[in-house]
Amino acid sequence: MNIENAKAQMRKGILEYCILSILAKKDLYTTDIINALKENDLIVVEGTLYPLLTRQKNAGLLNYRWEESNQGPPRKYYSLTEIGKAYLKELDASWNSLINSVNSIKNYQ
């Protein structure tokens, strides 16, 4: 079994949750989201991120707005909607429950 593949699948499964968690702090440009993920060892490329952001926007979890940039074309900044905030709250509860379950299993005797 390939450990790198298993690790990639684990990261992929949690990526959407991480994006929402990052955007819960403040509105961000795509590059800022990628940098936040990279800083936390969740390396992702734009080709992976854009479809996730589009899916979350289409689900009503995110909004975006255009802002002029001093360094090129306007930038698209993403933010959580009220639906996104409620969804993230439910994911937080699920994540905490999952952590507890996994830790319980790891400590099972």
N, C-alpha and C positions, 0 to 999 in steps of 0.2 A: 504494500500500500504506500502511496506517495504522500509524505507528510506535508509537502508544500501545497499540494492540491487540497488536502484537508484544511489547512490553515486558510487558504484562499476562500474556500467555501464558507468557513466560519465568518470571515471578514465580510464577504458578500451578503450573508444573511443579516448582518447587523448594520449595514451601511445606511439604509433608509432611516433607521432609528437615529443613527449618529447625525445625519444631515438635519433632521428635525431638531435634535438637541442643540446643535450648533446654532441654528437659526432662532432658537428660543431666546438666545442671549441678545442678538441684534441682527438687523438687516445686513446682508452681505452680498458681495459680488462673487461670481463663480470662482475666480482665482483665490479669493479669501477662503471660500469653503474648502477648496482643494488643499490650500496651505494648512488650514486647521486640521484636516484629516491626516495630512503628511506628518505634522508635528506630533501626532498621536499614533504613528506607525500604521495608519490605515491608508496606504498609498493608493491613489486613484487618479485616473487620467480624465480629461474632459470628455472623451468618448464614452466613458462609463457614467460620469456625473450628469451630463445633459439629459439622457433618457430618464434617469431617476427623478430629476427635477421636473421634467415635463409630466411624468406620471403623477407625481405628488401635486403639481399644479392642477392637472385635469381632475384629480380626486377632490379638489377643493381645499387641500391642506396648505397650499402656498399661494401667495400673490407675488407679483413683481412690478417694479417700476423702472423706468429709464432715467438715468442721470447723466448729464454731460460730463465728459472727462477731459482733464487737461492734457492727457496723453493718448489721443486717438479718438475713436468713435465713442458714442454714448455707451454706458454700461448698464446692464440689467441687474438690479438689486432684488434679491428674494427676501420675503418675510413670511412668517406664519400667519395664517388666517385664524379666526376664532375656532373654526372647525379643526384646524391643525393643532392649535393649543390643547383642545379637548382630546384629540387623538393621541397627542404626545403624552398627556397625563395618563391615559389608559396604557400606553406602551411602557411608561415608567413603572406602573404597577406590575405589569406582566414581566418586565425585565427583572425587577426585584424578586418576584416570585420564582422566576427561572434561576436566578443566582442562588437563592436559598435551596431550591431543589437540587441543583448541580452540586453545591457544597455538601448537602446532606448525603448525596450518593457517593461523593468522593470520600466522605468520612464514615461511610457504612461499614459496619463490622460484622 
